[in-house]
């Protein structure tokens, strides 16, 4: 009988206490949470399942894991372990949310422990006994853990001490921000990192559990070896709630100029170790002015319980954080001095600058106070902003105290899981041309349920970072779609051959974690198999059959670029064919023997498929140029079978005017060329057989040429 978990009393209590989402959204939340619990498997069944739960950055994953926890209680779980974060700030933030939304309304259905000591064996033994004796009517224990080896090992020691009383105790382990610490970060050193080892130890002490990895950046969990204990079996993709603004809203194919502002190239540091700036860039001063206008608007309307925040990412090195703290304070002092001075000329000039910033914000925020009222409130706004400057990095772990105006300056600490209240202005000077896509994704603290703040939101980025974010959205949406397909088909993720789209030069995740072997396929080059001929009767025959069908049945004409004076070896057939038909009837029918060729071909198929779907989403009817090369001399060209990469295409012939096979491609459309060769042994000259070579040539000006495909190699 199929396991069907149900929503019960605790889930109803939890949902009734959530007042900031609509009833339809509650239904979606419940439906998806039931999918998670169902995929985790029935309690008390001796499972040891690992699953991935994927949301968007700041889209409500904590609400999802809280709803899943309430369902766990309704469906027989005696123990819920929540790994709340890698820092005390994240631990406190996440635990408080769960306690407020789940524990407090529960009417004694839950008991909590935070980072239990080794001596608390009797507490757990007693609660587990009571849960079993009451057949699930007594309280479920919720244990909150900081993701630190000592705390995790302490709980493992406790559970070991509980002994046989832990048998049959169904446990749900929730790893929030699962891409952090819980994976083996010492893989490349052939060691086990401390937290990873501690989690293995903890899981060994639990006989029946489901381990849920919650994250917005699933790259790392998906790239560990399939045999690793943290490699997920299933994935559930979460739907964001109403009013969520994420990658698709901020970084559509055509730039969102209302929200995103490019920092001029001359203001972006060029070298890896640039000199610290002596004065604030013009774009930075503009960003500060817009932030101050937002603060002044709150003050002008007496909204003194509202928070406005600005986030500044100047550089990865902490010395830049402190310098920008100084530049910010100095510039605010400068503004304050002009506003209180009697020099009307300077004041008028400054007011004109603010008026320009006001006009930009007013173009999206029609409810902004009159400019005169903003100017009146600016002196107080400046004072609040000066008192709200704070550096948040590894050298300063001071807890953020939220004020009317907050200017937070830092690096990675302001990334994963960190919620910036009332964020309206982000200034990201740092660039990541060859960084990790999951880290860059987590820096997008401006994603989230912006509400009315969205109309005042502005994000300042270097042009390079702006382009990288646009490509990251393609990567994210492509990955989510692949995971949804596996989810809908009910297939294990162990069966999914990983494939990802990624910006050229970027990495998916930290190399110290990735233990799955992958191949990167560069879309900026002409692609065809490296070793196209292996004698395989079925594959060779099917390839030749594809060529026959295309040449005889697809209505191709002599290519108009071919000149009459050219030889038969320089004349080809071509036509423009629906992209889906080419993908299905040509590309998908080619198979190769060499594993690198298989991975390269599959990754290019994935890239072409993505490009086609992207074009259709934009209302286009994508076509590929299909070419049958030198059909009158089919198979007469010979290529010697050697090791290494082959040069298979005919080059330029200046004397006859032939530009070369690659140049016959359409510069504006993806071109698929079909070449038929007779292959012979490189040393003996023995004829081995005929096969097809299929170069894929992307448009010269295509945005997709910035993308690469990364494919798992089995």
VOKE-63564 format. One record per residue (C-alpha): x, y, z; residue in three letters. Coordinates in steps of 0.2 Angstrom, whole numbers, plus 2048, in hexadecimal, padded with zeros to 3 digits. Example, Ala and Ser with C-alpha at 12.3 -4.5 7.8 and 13.67 -1.06 7.14 Angstrom:
// VOKE-63564
(site (83E,7EA,827),"ALA")
(site (844,7FB,824),"SER")
// end
This chain:
// VOKE-63564
(site (800,800,800),"UNK")
(site (807,811,7FB),"UNK")
(site (80C,81C,80A),"UNK")
(site (800,82B,80B),"UNK")
(site (804,837,819),"UNK")
(site (7F6,843,81F),"UNK")
(site (7F5,854,826),"UNK")
(site (7EF,854,838),"UNK")
(site (7EC,85F,847),"UNK")
(site (7FE,866,849),"UNK")
(site (7FE,86B,837),"UNK")
(site (7ED,874,839),"UNK")
(site (7F4,87D,848),"UNK")
(site (803,882,83F),"UNK")
(site (7FA,888,82F),"UNK")
(site (7ED,892,83A),"UNK")
(site (7FB,89C,842),"UNK")
(site (802,8A1,831),"UNK")
(site (7F9,8B1,82D),"UNK")
(site (805,8B9,820),"UNK")
(site (801,8AD,812),"UNK")
(site (7F1,8AA,808),"UNK")
(site (7E6,89A,80A),"UNK")
(site (7EB,894,7F8),"UNK")
(site (7FD,896,7FD),"UNK")
(site (7FA,88C,80C),"UNK")
(site (7F3,87E,802),"UNK")
(site (802,87E,7F7),"UNK")
(site (80D,87E,806),"UNK")
(site (804,86F,80D),"UNK")
(site (803,866,7FD),"UNK")
(site (816,867,7FA),"UNK")
(site (81A,863,80C),"UNK")
(site (810,853,80B),"UNK")
(site (81A,84F,7FC),"UNK")
(site (82A,851,806),"UNK")
(site (823,846,814),"UNK")
(site (81D,839,808),"UNK")
(site (82E,838,7FF),"UNK")
(site (836,836,810),"UNK")
(site (82D,826,812),"UNK")
(site (822,81F,820),"UNK")
(site (828,821,832),"UNK")
(site (82E,812,83C),"UNK")
(site (833,808,82C),"UNK")
(site (846,808,82E),"UNK")
(site (849,814,821),"UNK")
(site (859,81E,81F),"UNK")
(site (853,82A,811),"UNK")
(site (85C,83A,80A),"UNK")
(site (852,847,801),"UNK")
(site (855,858,7FA),"UNK")
(site (848,866,7FC),"UNK")
(site (84C,875,7F0),"UNK")
(site (845,886,7F2),"UNK")
(site (84A,897,7EB),"UNK")
(site (856,8A3,7F5),"UNK")
(site (84B,8AA,803),"UNK")
(site (83B,8A3,7FD),"UNK")
(site (834,89B,80D),"UNK")
(site (83E,88B,80F),"UNK")
(site (83D,88D,822),"UNK")
(site (82A,88E,821),"UNK")
(site (82B,87E,817),"UNK")
(site (836,874,823),"UNK")
(site (82A,87A,831),"UNK")
(site (81B,874,828),"UNK")
(site (824,863,824),"UNK")
(site (828,862,837),"UNK")
(site (816,864,83C),"UNK")
(site (811,857,82F),"UNK")
(site (81F,84C,837),"UNK")
(site (816,84D,847),"UNK")
(site (806,849,840),"UNK")
(site (80D,839,837),"UNK")
(site (816,831,846),"UNK")
(site (827,839,847),"UNK")
(site (82E,839,859),"UNK")
(site (83D,843,856),"UNK")
(site (841,852,84B),"UNK")
(site (853,858,849),"UNK")
(site (856,869,841),"UNK")
(site (867,86E,83C),"UNK")
(site (864,881,83D),"UNK")
(site (874,889,836),"UNK")
(site (887,88A,836),"UNK")
(site (887,89A,840),"UNK")
(site (87F,8A0,851),"UNK")
(site (876,8AE,848),"UNK")
(site (86E,8A1,83C),"UNK")
(site (86A,895,849),"UNK")
(site (861,8A2,854),"UNK")
(site (858,8A9,845),"UNK")
(site (851,898,83F),"UNK")
(site (84E,890,850),"UNK")
(site (843,8A0,855),"UNK")
(site (839,89E,845),"UNK")
(site (835,88C,848),"UNK")
(site (831,88E,85A),"UNK")
(site (825,89D,856),"UNK")
(site (81C,894,848),"UNK")
(site (81C,882,84D),"UNK")
(site (820,87F,860),"UNK")
(site (817,88D,868),"UNK")
(site (806,88A,860),"UNK")
(site (808,877,862),"UNK")
(site (7FF,875,873),"UNK")
(site (80D,869,87A),"UNK")
(site (80F,85E,86B),"UNK")
(site (821,863,86A),"UNK")
(site (82F,864,876),"UNK")
(site (840,86C,871),"UNK")
(site (852,86B,875),"UNK")
(site (860,876,86E),"UNK")
(site (871,86F,86C),"UNK")
(site (86F,862,87A),"UNK")
(site (87D,85C,885),"UNK")
(site (883,84A,886),"UNK")
(site (87C,849,897),"UNK")
(site (86A,84A,891),"UNK")
(site (867,838,88D),"UNK")
(site (859,836,89A),"UNK")
(site (84F,844,892),"UNK")
(site (84F,83C,881),"UNK")
(site (84C,82A,888),"UNK")
(site (83D,830,892),"UNK")
(site (835,839,883),"UNK")
(site (838,82B,877),"UNK")
(site (830,81F,883),"UNK")
(site (821,82A,886),"UNK")
(site (81F,82C,873),"UNK")
(site (81E,81A,870),"UNK")
(site (814,816,87F),"UNK")
(site (807,822,87A),"UNK")
(site (807,81D,868),"UNK")
(site (80D,82E,862),"UNK")
(site (801,838,86D),"UNK")
(site (80F,83F,878),"UNK")
(site (81B,84D,873),"UNK")
(site (827,84C,864),"UNK")
(site (838,852,868),"UNK")
(site (840,860,85D),"UNK")
(site (853,861,85F),"UNK")
(site (85B,871,858),"UNK")
(site (86D,86F,853),"UNK")
(site (87A,87C,84E),"UNK")
(site (883,874,840),"UNK")
(site (893,871,84A),"UNK")
(site (89C,860,84C),"UNK")
(site (89C,861,85F),"UNK")
(site (889,864,861),"UNK")
(site (885,857,854),"UNK")
(site (890,84A,85D),"UNK")
(site (888,84E,86E),"UNK")
(site (877,849,867),"UNK")
(site (87E,839,85F),"UNK")
(site (886,835,871),"UNK")
(site (875,838,879),"UNK")
(site (86B,82D,86C),"UNK")
(site (878,81F,86E),"UNK")
(site (875,820,881),"UNK")
(site (862,81F,87F),"UNK")
(site (866,80D,878),"UNK")
(site (857,802,873),"UNK")
(site (84B,80F,878),"UNK")
(site (84F,818,868),"UNK")
(site (84A,809,85E),"UNK")
(site (83B,80D,853),"UNK")
(site (83C,81F,857),"UNK")
(site (839,827,846),"UNK")
(site (844,836,843),"UNK")
(site (843,845,837),"UNK")
(site (854,84E,834),"UNK")
(site (853,85F,82C),"UNK")
(site (863,866,825),"UNK")
(site (860,878,822),"UNK")
(site (86C,880,815),"UNK")
(site (871,86E,811),"UNK")
(site (87F,874,805),"UNK")
(site (888,87B,814),"UNK")
(site (894,870,81F),"UNK")
(site (889,861,81F),"UNK")
(site (892,85A,810),"UNK")
(site (8A4,854,810),"UNK")
(site (8AE,863,80D),"UNK")
(site (8BE,859,80E),"UNK")
(site (8BB,84D,800),"UNK")
(site (8CA,853,7F5),"UNK")
(site (8D5,84F,804),"UNK")
(site (8CE,83E,805),"UNK")
(site (8C8,842,817),"UNK")
(site (8B7,845,81F),"UNK")
(site (8B3,857,825),"UNK")
(site (8AE,858,838),"UNK")
(site (89C,85D,835),"UNK")
(site (899,84F,828),"UNK")
(site (8A1,842,833),"UNK")
(site (897,848,842),"UNK")
(site (887,846,837),"UNK")
(site (88C,835,832),"UNK")
(site (88E,830,844),"UNK")
(site (87D,838,849),"UNK")
(site (874,82E,83B),"UNK")
(site (87C,81E,840),"UNK")
(site (874,820,851),"UNK")
(site (862,821,849),"UNK")
(site (85A,812,843),"UNK")
(site (84C,81A,839),"UNK")
(site (84D,82B,831),"UNK")
(site (84A,836,823),"UNK")
(site (858,843,81F),"UNK")
(site (852,853,816),"UNK")
(site (85E,85F,80E),"UNK")
(site (856,870,80D),"UNK")
(site (85F,87C,801),"UNK")
(site (85D,889,7F3),"UNK")
(site (86D,884,7EC),"UNK")
(site (86D,871,7E9),"UNK")
(site (87D,870,7DE),"UNK")
(site (888,869,7EC),"UNK")
(site (87C,85B,7F2),"UNK")
(site (879,856,7E0),"UNK")
(site (88C,855,7DC),"UNK")
(site (891,849,7EA),"UNK")
(site (894,838,7E5),"UNK")
(site (884,82D,7E3),"UNK")
(site (88B,821,7F0),"UNK")
(site (88E,82F,7FD),"UNK")
(site (882,82E,80C),"UNK")
(site (87C,840,809),"UNK")
(site (878,83D,7F6),"UNK")
(site (865,840,7F5),"UNK")
(site (859,833,7EF),"UNK")
(site (84B,83F,7EB),"UNK")
(site (848,851,7E8),"UNK")
(site (839,85C,7EC),"UNK")
(site (838,86D,7E3),"UNK")
(site (82F,87B,7ED),"UNK")
(site (824,888,7E6),"UNK")
(site (827,89A,7EC),"UNK")
(site (819,8A3,7F4),"UNK")
(site (80F,8B2,7ED),"UNK")
(site (819,8C2,7EC),"UNK")
(site (82A,8B9,7EB),"UNK")
(site (837,8C2,7E0),"UNK")
(site (845,8B8,7DB),"UNK")
(site (851,8B5,7CC),"UNK")
(site (844,8B5,7BF),"UNK")
(site (83D,8C6,7C5),"UNK")
(site (84E,8CE,7C8),"UNK")
(site (857,8C6,7B9),"UNK")
(site (84C,8C3,7AA),"UNK")
(site (853,8C0,799),"UNK")
(site (851,8D3,795),"UNK")
(site (859,8DD,7A4),"UNK")
(site (84D,8E3,7B1),"UNK")
(site (854,8F5,7B1),"UNK")
(site (847,8FA,7BE),"UNK")
(site (850,8F0,7CB),"UNK")
(site (861,8EC,7C5),"UNK")
(site (86E,8FA,7C2),"UNK")
(site (87F,8F6,7BA),"UNK")
(site (88E,8FE,7C3),"UNK")
(site (899,906,7B6),"UNK")
(site (8A8,8FC,7B1),"UNK")
(site (8B4,90A,7B7),"UNK")
(site (8AE,908,7C9),"UNK")
(site (8B0,8F5,7CA),"UNK")
(site (8C1,8EF,7D0),"UNK")
(site (8CB,8E7,7C2),"UNK")
(site (8D9,8DD,7CA),"UNK")
(site (8D7,8CF,7D7),"UNK")
(site (8E0,8D9,7E4),"UNK")
(site (8DA,8EB,7E0),"UNK")
(site (8DF,8FA,7EA),"UNK")
(site (8D3,900,7F7),"UNK")
(site (8C8,90F,7F1),"UNK")
(site (8CB,920,7F9),"UNK")
(site (8BA,927,7F4),"UNK")
(site (8A9,91F,7F1),"UNK")
(site (8A4,91B,7DF),"UNK")
(site (897,926,7D7),"UNK")
(site (88B,916,7D6),"UNK")
(site (88E,913,7E9),"UNK")
(site (889,925,7ED),"UNK")
(site (879,923,7E2),"UNK")
(site (875,913,7EB),"UNK")
(site (877,91B,7FC),"UNK")
(site (86C,929,7F7),"UNK")
(site (85E,91D,7F2),"UNK")
(site (85F,914,802),"UNK")
(site (85E,924,80C),"UNK")
(site (84E,929,802),"UNK")
(site (846,919,807),"UNK")
(site (84A,91C,819),"UNK")
(site (844,92E,818),"UNK")
(site (834,927,811),"UNK")
(site (831,91D,820),"UNK")
(site (835,92B,82B),"UNK")
(site (82A,937,821),"UNK")
(site (81B,92B,824),"UNK")
(site (81F,928,836),"UNK")
(site (822,916,833),"UNK")
(site (82F,914,841),"UNK")
(site (82D,902,843),"UNK")
(site (832,8FE,831),"UNK")
(site (844,8F9,82D),"UNK")
(site (84E,8FE,81E),"UNK")
(site (85E,8F5,819),"UNK")
(site (86C,8F7,80D),"UNK")
(site (878,8E9,809),"UNK")
(site (88A,8EC,803),"UNK")
(site (895,8DE,7FB),"UNK")
(site (8A5,8E7,7F6),"UNK")
(site (8B2,8D9,7F5),"UNK")
(site (8B6,8C8,7FD),"UNK")
(site (8C4,8CF,807),"UNK")
(site (8BF,8D7,818),"UNK")
(site (8CA,8E6,816),"UNK")
(site (8BE,8EC,809),"UNK")
(site (8AF,8EA,815),"UNK")
(site (8B8,8F6,821),"UNK")
(site (8BD,902,814),"UNK")
(site (8AB,903,80E),"UNK")
(site (8A5,905,81F),"UNK")
(site (8B0,915,820),"UNK")
(site (8AB,91B,80F),"UNK")
(site (899,919,814),"UNK")
(site (89B,923,824),"UNK")
(site (8A5,930,81C),"UNK")
(site (898,933,80E),"UNK")
(site (88A,933,81A),"UNK")
(site (893,940,824),"UNK")
(site (896,94A,814),"UNK")
(site (884,94A,810),"UNK")
(site (87F,94F,821),"UNK")
(site (88B,95D,821),"UNK")
(site (884,965,811),"UNK")
(site (872,963,817),"UNK")
(site (875,96D,827),"UNK")
(site (881,97A,81F),"UNK")
(site (87B,98B,81A),"UNK")
(site (883,989,808),"UNK")
(site (873,989,7FE),"UNK")
(site (87D,985,7EE),"UNK")
(site (884,975,7F4),"UNK")
(site (874,970,7FC),"UNK")
(site (86A,973,7EC),"UNK")
(site (877,969,7E2),"UNK")
(site (875,95B,7EE),"UNK")
(site (862,95C,7EE),"UNK")
(site (863,95A,7DB),"UNK")
(site (86C,94A,7DD),"UNK")
(site (85F,943,7E9),"UNK")
(site (852,949,7DD),"UNK")
(site (859,93E,7D0),"UNK")
(site (85A,92F,7DB),"UNK")
(site (848,933,7E1),"UNK")
(site (842,933,7CF),"UNK")
(site (849,922,7CC),"UNK")
(site (841,91A,7DB),"UNK")
(site (830,923,7D8),"UNK")
(site (82F,91B,7C7),"UNK")
(site (82C,90B,7D0),"UNK")
(site (825,910,7E1),"UNK")
(site (816,91C,7DD),"UNK")
(site (812,91D,7F0),"UNK")
(site (823,925,7F4),"UNK")
(site (821,935,7FF),"UNK")
(site (822,946,7F6),"UNK")
(site (834,94B,7F3),"UNK")
(site (832,95A,7FF),"UNK")
(site (82E,94E,80D),"UNK")
(site (83C,943,809),"UNK")
(site (848,952,80A),"UNK")
(site (841,957,81B),"UNK")
(site (844,945,822),"UNK")
(site (856,943,81B),"UNK")
(site (860,94A,829),"UNK")
(site (857,93D,835),"UNK")
(site (859,930,828),"UNK")
(site (86C,933,827),"UNK")
(site (86E,932,83A),"UNK")
(site (865,921,83A),"UNK")
(site (870,91B,82C),"UNK")
(site (880,920,834),"UNK")
(site (87B,917,844),"UNK")
(site (876,908,83A),"UNK")
(site (887,904,831),"UNK")
(site (88D,8F3,835),"UNK")
(site (89B,8E8,82E),"UNK")
(site (896,8D6,82E),"UNK")
(site (8A4,8CA,82A),"UNK")
(site (8AF,8BD,832),"UNK")
(site (8B9,8CA,83C),"UNK")
(site (8A9,8D1,843),"UNK")
(site (89C,8C5,849),"UNK")
(site (892,8D3,853),"UNK")
(site (87F,8CF,852),"UNK")
(site (875,8DA,847),"UNK")
(site (869,8E5,850),"UNK")
(site (85C,8EB,844),"UNK")
(site (858,8FE,844),"UNK")
(site (84E,90A,839),"UNK")
(site (85D,90A,82D),"UNK")
(site (86A,8FD,82B),"UNK")
(site (879,8FD,820),"UNK")
(site (881,8EB,820),"UNK")
(site (893,8E9,818),"UNK")
(site (89B,8D8,816),"UNK")
(site (89E,8C8,80C),"UNK")
(site (899,8B6,80E),"UNK")
(site (892,8B8,81F),"UNK")
(site (884,8C3,817),"UNK")
(site (880,8B4,80C),"UNK")
(site (879,8A3,810),"UNK")
(site (869,8A4,81A),"UNK")
(site (86B,8B5,820),"UNK")
(site (85B,8BF,81F),"UNK")
(site (85D,8D2,81D),"UNK")
(site (84E,8DB,824),"UNK")
(site (847,8E9,819),"UNK")
(site (854,8E7,80C),"UNK")
(site (852,8F4,7FE),"UNK")
(site (863,8F8,7F7),"UNK")
(site (871,8EC,7F3),"UNK")
(site (882,8F1,7EC),"UNK")
(site (88C,8E2,7E6),"UNK")
(site (89D,8E8,7E0),"UNK")
(site (8A6,8D7,7E1),"UNK")
(site (8A6,8CD,7D1),"UNK")
(site (8A6,8BA,7CF),"UNK")
(site (8AC,8B6,7BD),"UNK")
(site (8B2,8A5,7C3),"UNK")
(site (8AA,8A2,7D3),"UNK")
(site (89D,895,7DA),"UNK")
(site (88C,897,7D3),"UNK")
(site (884,891,7E4),"UNK")
(site (88E,89E,7EE),"UNK")
(site (889,8AC,7E2),"UNK")
(site (877,8A6,7E3),"UNK")
(site (877,8A8,7F6),"UNK")
(site (87D,8BA,7F5),"UNK")
(site (86C,8BF,7ED),"UNK")
(site (865,8C5,7FE),"UNK")
(site (85A,8D1,7F4),"UNK")
(site (84F,8C2,7EF),"UNK")
(site (840,8BE,7F9),"UNK")
(site (82F,8C4,7FE),"UNK")
(site (832,8D7,7FB),"UNK")
(site (820,8DD,7FC),"UNK")
(site (81F,8F0,7FB),"UNK")
(site (832,8F1,7FD),"UNK")
(site (834,8EA,7EB),"UNK")
(site (830,8FA,7E3),"UNK")
(site (83E,902,7ED),"UNK")
(site (84A,8F5,7EA),"UNK")
(site (85A,8F8,7DF),"UNK")
(site (868,8EC,7DC),"UNK")
(site (879,8F3,7D7),"UNK")
(site (884,8E6,7CE),"UNK")
(site (893,8E6,7C3),"UNK")
(site (88F,8E2,7B1),"UNK")
(site (898,8D1,7B2),"UNK")
(site (88E,8CC,7C2),"UNK")
(site (87E,8D2,7BA),"UNK")
(site (881,8C6,7AB),"UNK")
(site (886,8B8,7B7),"UNK")
(site (876,8BA,7C1),"UNK")
(site (86C,8B9,7B1),"UNK")
(site (875,8A9,7AC),"UNK")
(site (873,8A2,7BE),"UNK")
(site (860,8A4,7BC),"UNK")
(site (861,899,7AC),"UNK")
(site (86B,88C,7B6),"UNK")
(site (85F,88D,7C5),"UNK")
(site (84F,88B,7BA),"UNK")
(site (857,87D,7B0),"UNK")
(site (85C,873,7C0),"UNK")
(site (84B,875,7C8),"UNK")
(site (842,86F,7B8),"UNK")
(site (84D,85F,7B8),"UNK")
(site (84A,85C,7CA),"UNK")
(site (837,85E,7C8),"UNK")
(site (838,851,7BA),"UNK")
(site (840,844,7C5),"UNK")
(site (834,848,7D3),"UNK")
(site (824,846,7C7),"UNK")
(site (82B,836,7C0),"UNK")
(site (82E,82F,7D1),"UNK")
(site (840,82B,7CD),"UNK")
(site (84E,82B,7D9),"UNK")
(site (85B,838,7D7),"UNK")
(site (868,82A,7D6),"UNK")
(site (861,827,7C5),"UNK")
(site (863,839,7BF),"UNK")
(site (872,83D,7B4),"UNK")
(site (876,84E,7BB),"UNK")
(site (877,85C,7AE),"UNK")
(site (878,86E,7B1),"UNK")
(site (879,87F,7A8),"UNK")
(site (886,88B,7AE),"UNK")
(site (88E,89B,7A9),"UNK")
(site (89F,898,7A1),"UNK")
(site (8AD,899,7AE),"UNK")
(site (8A2,897,7BD),"UNK")
(site (8A2,887,7C8),"UNK")
(site (893,87E,7CF),"UNK")
(site (89A,87D,7E0),"UNK")
(site (8A9,87A,7EB),"UNK")
(site (8B6,86E,7E3),"UNK")
(site (8B9,867,7F5),"UNK")
(site (8A7,860,7F5),"UNK")
(site (8A4,85A,7E4),"UNK")
(site (8A8,847,7E3),"UNK")
(site (89D,844,7D4),"UNK")
(site (8A7,844,7C3),"UNK")
(site (8A0,850,7B7),"UNK")
(site (8A5,856,7A5),"UNK")
(site (8A3,869,7A0),"UNK")
(site (89D,86C,78F),"UNK")
(site (8A2,87D,788),"UNK")
(site (895,884,77D),"UNK")
(site (8A1,891,776),"UNK")
(site (8A9,885,76B),"UNK")
(site (8A3,87A,75C),"UNK")
(site (89E,869,764),"UNK")
(site (89F,858,75E),"UNK")
(site (8A5,847,765),"UNK")
(site (8B7,846,769),"UNK")
(site (8B8,834,764),"UNK")
(site (8AA,832,757),"UNK")
(site (8AD,821,750),"UNK")
(site (8AC,811,75A),"UNK")
(site (8A6,801,751),"UNK")
(site (894,7FF,758),"UNK")
(site (888,7F8,74B),"UNK")
(site (878,7FE,753),"UNK")
(site (87F,810,756),"UNK")
(site (887,811,745),"UNK")
(site (878,80B,73C),"UNK")
(site (86C,817,745),"UNK")
(site (877,826,741),"UNK")
(site (878,822,72F),"UNK")
(site (865,820,72F),"UNK")
(site (863,831,737),"UNK")
(site (86D,839,729),"UNK")
(site (863,830,71B),"UNK")
(site (853,837,723),"UNK")
(site (859,848,724),"UNK")
(site (860,849,713),"UNK")
(site (851,841,70A),"UNK")
(site (842,845,714),"UNK")
(site (845,856,71C),"UNK")
(site (844,861,70C),"UNK")
(site (856,868,70E),"UNK")
(site (85C,873,6FF),"UNK")
(site (86D,877,6F9),"UNK")
(site (875,883,705),"UNK")
(site (874,895,6FE),"UNK")
(site (885,899,704),"UNK")
(site (88D,88C,6F9),"UNK")
(site (894,892,6E9),"UNK")
(site (893,88A,6D8),"UNK")
(site (8A6,88A,6D6),"UNK")
(site (8A8,87F,6E6),"UNK")
(site (8AC,86D,6E5),"UNK")
(site (8A0,85F,6EA),"UNK")
(site (8A9,85E,6FA),"UNK")
(site (8A5,870,6FE),"UNK")
(site (892,86F,6FA),"UNK")
(site (885,86B,707),"UNK")
(site (872,86A,70A),"UNK")
(site (869,875,717),"UNK")
(site (859,87A,71E),"UNK")
(site (851,883,72E),"UNK")
(site (848,876,738),"UNK")
(site (83E,877,748),"UNK")
(site (84A,876,757),"UNK")
(site (83F,869,760),"UNK")
(site (83E,85E,751),"UNK")
(site (851,85E,74F),"UNK")
(site (854,85A,761),"UNK")
(site (848,84C,761),"UNK")
(site (84B,844,74F),"UNK")
(site (85E,848,74E),"UNK")
(site (867,84C,75E),"UNK")
(site (85E,840,769),"UNK")
(site (861,831,75D),"UNK")
(site (874,832,75E),"UNK")
(site (87D,827,76A),"UNK")
(site (890,825,76D),"UNK")
(site (89B,818,775),"UNK")
(site (8A8,823,77E),"UNK")
(site (8A2,829,78F),"UNK")
(site (8AA,83A,78D),"UNK")
(site (8A1,83B,77C),"UNK")
(site (890,836,784),"UNK")
(site (891,843,792),"UNK")
(site (897,850,785),"UNK")
(site (888,84C,779),"UNK")
(site (87B,84B,787),"UNK")
(site (881,85C,78F),"UNK")
(site (87F,864,77E),"UNK")
(site (86E,85C,77B),"UNK")
(site (869,864,78C),"UNK")
(site (870,875,787),"UNK")
(site (867,875,776),"UNK")
(site (857,86F,77E),"UNK")
(site (859,87D,78B),"UNK")
(site (85C,88A,77E),"UNK")
(site (84C,884,774),"UNK")
(site (841,885,783),"UNK")
(site (848,896,788),"UNK")
(site (844,89D,776),"UNK")
(site (832,896,777),"UNK")
(site (830,89E,788),"UNK")
(site (834,8AF,77F),"UNK")
(site (826,8AB,772),"UNK")
(site (833,8A6,764),"UNK")
(site (832,897,759),"UNK")
(site (844,891,75A),"UNK")
(site (84C,889,74A),"UNK")
(site (85C,880,747),"UNK")
(site (866,881,737),"UNK")
(site (868,86E,732),"UNK")
(site (876,86A,725),"UNK")
(site (87A,85A,71C),"UNK")
(site (88C,85D,717),"UNK")
(site (893,858,706),"UNK")
(site (884,84B,703),"UNK")
(site (88B,847,6F1),"UNK")
(site (89B,840,6F9),"UNK")
(site (893,838,708),"UNK")
(site (89F,82D,711),"UNK")
(site (8AD,82F,705),"UNK")
(site (8B7,83B,710),"UNK")
(site (8C3,830,71B),"UNK")
(site (8C8,834,72D),"UNK")
(site (8D6,82A,736),"UNK")
(site (8D1,823,747),"UNK")
(site (8DE,829,754),"UNK")
(site (8DE,82D,766),"UNK")
(site (8DB,83E,76D),"UNK")
(site (8D0,84C,765),"UNK")
(site (8CD,84B,752),"UNK")
(site (8CC,859,745),"UNK")
(site (8BD,853,73C),"UNK")
(site (8B7,863,733),"UNK")
(site (8BD,869,722),"UNK")
(site (8C7,87A,724),"UNK")
(site (8C9,889,719),"UNK")
(site (8CE,888,707),"UNK")
(site (8D4,899,702),"UNK")
(site (8D8,895,6F0),"UNK")
(site (8C6,88F,6ED),"UNK")
(site (8BD,89B,6F9),"UNK")
(site (8B6,88E,704),"UNK")
(site (8B5,895,716),"UNK")
(site (8B5,884,71F),"UNK")
(site (8A8,879,726),"UNK")
(site (8A6,884,736),"UNK")
(site (8A3,894,72D),"UNK")
(site (894,88C,723),"UNK")
(site (88A,88D,733),"UNK")
(site (87D,89B,735),"UNK")
(site (884,8A8,741),"UNK")
(site (873,8AC,748),"UNK")
(site (86C,89A,74A),"UNK")
(site (872,88A,752),"UNK")
(site (879,87F,744),"UNK")
(site (879,86C,744),"UNK")
(site (884,865,737),"UNK")
(site (884,852,731),"UNK")
(site (894,84C,72A),"UNK")
(site (896,83A,724),"UNK")
(site (8A8,833,724),"UNK")
(site (8B0,822,721),"UNK")
(site (8BC,81E,730),"UNK")
(site (8CC,814,72E),"UNK")
(site (8D9,80E,73A),"UNK")
(site (8E6,81C,73D),"UNK")
(site (8F5,810,73B),"UNK")
(site (8F0,802,730),"UNK")
(site (8E4,80B,725),"UNK")
(site (8D7,7FE,727),"UNK")
(site (8C5,804,723),"UNK")
(site (8BB,803,733),"UNK")
(site (8AA,809,72E),"UNK")
(site (89F,819,72B),"UNK")
(site (897,824,738),"UNK")
(site (891,836,73A),"UNK")
(site (899,845,742),"UNK")
(site (88D,852,749),"UNK")
(site (895,863,74D),"UNK")
(site (889,86F,757),"UNK")
(site (88D,881,753),"UNK")
(site (885,88E,75E),"UNK")
(site (881,8A0,757),"UNK")
(site (88F,8AB,758),"UNK")
(site (886,8B9,762),"UNK")
(site (87B,8AD,76C),"UNK")
(site (87A,8B1,77F),"UNK")
(site (87A,89E,781),"UNK")
(site (88C,89E,77D),"UNK")
(site (890,8A4,78E),"UNK")
(site (888,894,795),"UNK")
(site (890,883,797),"UNK")
(site (888,873,79B),"UNK")
(site (88F,868,7A9),"UNK")
(site (88A,855,7A8),"UNK")
(site (88D,847,7B4),"UNK")
(site (899,83A,7AD),"UNK")
(site (893,828,7B2),"UNK")
// end
